[in-house]
């Protein structure tokens, strides 16, 4: 019993092989497409998270402090708002004591009712030979994101 293969059988086998190859490529393409969709979803979630954080930071004040030197012997503690929103009811404390800033100046200027973005206040510092080179400062304020937010900074005397 001899099997006869004619041209129709060859075309049918070729069509079957081509169909199998095409099916394999379709599955590979679908797999890559699903990976792309998952990556796109992850990127979209990260972008949304970043946008939410940016929106939150838009409502926050961010206070900081540095010593600045004016002239040869005058130093001041500059307290400023580098955040994107207004700080209200700004208070100052010195957790490790205050040997540098004049108490009268603190009483006259604090609490600050409103400290806008990029606005600052300067406090006179009394720097002498044996004075500490650093001062721990705790700033406390209210803003759109909450009350009694605080930050501890340890600026170095210039």
Order of alpha helices (4+ residues) and beta strands (2+ residues): alpha-beta-beta-beta-alpha-beta-beta-beta-beta
